């Protein structure tokens, strides 16, 4: 019941907020924040109660729903999904606090609408991470498009309508492919078992013939690759992230996109092991291209929000690389990367949001010398940036290096190319910092940019504390991720390669 | 105890950087106390170590399991042996002196607290680098010193040149970090462990090519951090940072991390002739290149920076010689740490008295105005050019001797380097302290306060006696032998022949410089009708120009064309499909939006309806 409750809390909250009178926006916002915080508490209870000795699903609950089609309301979490749910539950209240006044200036929407949509979104995302019935997952996967569509389309920047439409079309097309593949999978399961099912654990145990696997795999992969997004299915992301409010961008890039990479880990690898192995070399190439392409195009951006969006495309490349390396370091690294990326990209979007709303421009060239007028703001920005470039000491370093180590063990050229990506990461972050924060501030910057305030700081500081704390104590997260990863390796029948030189009594 | 060494300065950094303005009044003093306490702990640990028999001198400290995923098992643990302790003493000793000096140097800077916070952060990071017990934890220290260096080079952030220099240092160092990352990856897949012990034990069992590749990757890492060819270009720009930073980070400690890395990984280099040869070549090129750049610089700090490159070139070269060179690489590193820090602090003291002017053409005749600075600088000068019995003589001479044992050309390179060193250092002495005064009008040179001169005096004493103390009292060769191994060079040229030749070369270089700069008046504006070689040296041997045409311009071109490609080609292609399928085009945007929105709403409504019906049917 716990998972259903966790999923319903934000939904109930959203209805409650929606029913409040529009004349009291402050109350609506406080109520919304309250529900988001309760969700955070419940999700923490779930994680703390997690049994780290097994990679199987926990807190499983299953209710029959549409028996005729073998559809059930099945929820369950393992270490990976539980951590992603906590990350979601952390980022939602933070996005609310950071964007406390974002909806006030919107021409089309109201503050209560904005906060209510965020809560609906949270509910859908938690549902997608916890669903273990493929049809149920699909319902959440599609349903979450609508709150995001309105969040961008109603509250975004001048090009919001275009960006929202583009996002929706891309996602719907991706979803269509997934729907087709899902029906195919249902038919296969019906042929194998007599009655069709959408239950993920049952589907995992099927022995689907490799040819069919390869067909069905593509349908799912396309949907996930659009969501994650991999080059060349990415162009919706920069538009959406640049037009949305910073809080929405945080949830979109930091959380919602993870449903794509999570889908690869949780559905693709276990259900289609043969096809995953078959396509892995190609996908690894795509991932490496994404790493480079995202980073290089990020360097070329003049709009700072687009720049961050492109860095995320590069980071998603790392995540996908780790997943399709199949090694324990690759898989654990990729899962941990998802969490860290949520925090560090969130921090970047939020700090930049503060700056953009002060200066009234997203153009990098309109800034300069910010550290002179707002040193604390510049410091927060630098720390978030250092996390994005995976500086050792930050948690993103641990995950990035695990991905590299996991990849190097099976595919050296890909790992070597990916390693070169760390130079590009330094270029896009530090050059951005140099252009925006250093130098002598222009008159416009001096007049408009003020120091970060208490509310804004209270939203960003927890993220930075988490990034540093997990950098030194990553095992807190990895202990939960490792068993789930072992389980995935078992499903695909892959074990880590052994080091050729075995050292006796090597101390450790 | 080892954790406290690192923990104290780290605590200082945290308090100063998070404490805000409240700590402004006493923050710098806290930083000094933290650094000094760390030094005292180091001294205690050193005494303990001296008191133990040779084979019991290493101690370790395990804190917790940092990362454990499958075979990737990394403890957060420290390791203190004879090699680490000399580094710890150098870092905390010179570090504390420079903290004290900075009290005076940064007295009027509004961001002094921040400066001291960064200095403490640097000390903690550097200690982590040399105390880590595995390559992965070393990597954490390695990049943390890079961060501290970045923050301190671009400390004057409102100055565009300083901001650019910090960024450049970080990025060039990241190229080196790729080397360290690849070395670690190779070690992990080959040995399944990243502990120093495990890698050393396994090196002999691995395929020789693998060992060579690990060695070359480590060399790339060393080139980045130690500003060796071809990654040297950042060091000269790094002089944008405050002068105490140049002394501590970009002369005495951080830039020697590459030497530490190679010596620490000697088990790898011992087994690969190819890797060792590459190390020697890089060292030889850099020692000549740095010295060459040093000959034409009018900026006193850049002159010293060229010299640092060159001296580290000597250390790298020595490290590449294998067991005959490791201990001398470290020996030279230690003497250099003292005399070069002293020289930089002297330069800072001169600048302090000259309104922060760094141009030596505006100096002259300062020996009477700044007596202490002159005397301490002169001792550093004698030490670096290798005059007996000053510190540099003992260490550099051993390297030259060992180099001749390896190869005649390498030997000649080190000998030539010694002559050029004598030339540029004499030029620097002559232009700064001798000749006629060429001061700018409103400049009134004065000696620096005692808080600055006392650290200079201490370092000058080190420059004078440090070499002898380490060699004769400390018996540095045999102190380090259990860690690095040691062999006497098998030489056809004996020291008895080599020392007089070396001294003659040094005297020649110094004498020629004196003729050019001591005896002749120095023009206040740099002459422009100079030889091509001088032009090349002034332009840092065109390092930046080469980087720019090889990497930066093509990189910019690639970035720009990809950005264009992304906007026009990919997005255009998808947009074209969309237009074809749905009749969507830019002109009918308004219509489209209405269409999509209503489509979206319809679908949402429909989905909800279906869901409701399904639920009801179930019930």
Interface residues (C-beta under 8 A of the other chain):
Chain A: X64 X65 X66 X67 X139 X142 X143 X145 X146 X149 X153 X161 X162 X165 X168 X169 X231 X232 X234 X235 X293 X296 X297 X299 X300 X301 X327 X328 X329 X332 X333 X369 X371 X372 X386 X391 X392 X393 X397 X398 X401 X402 X404 X405 X408 X409 X415 X416 X419 X420 X422 X423 X426 X427 X430 X431 X433 X434 X437 X438 X439 X440 X472 X473 X474 X475 X478 X482 X485 X496 X497 X498 X499 X500 X501 X502 X503 X506 X507 X508
Chain B: X64 X65 X66 X67 X68 X69 X70 X71 X72 X73 X75 X76 X134 X136 X139 X140 X142 X143 X144 X147 X150 X154 X157 X158 X160 X162 X163 X164 X166 X167 X170 X171 X174 X175 X177 X178 X181 X182 X184 X185 X186 X188 X189 X190 X191 X192 X193 X195 X197 X198 X201 X202 X205 X206 X207 X558 X559 X560 X562 X563 X566 X570 X571 X574 X578 X589 X592 X593 X596 X597 X600 X604 X607 X611 X614 X615 X617 X618
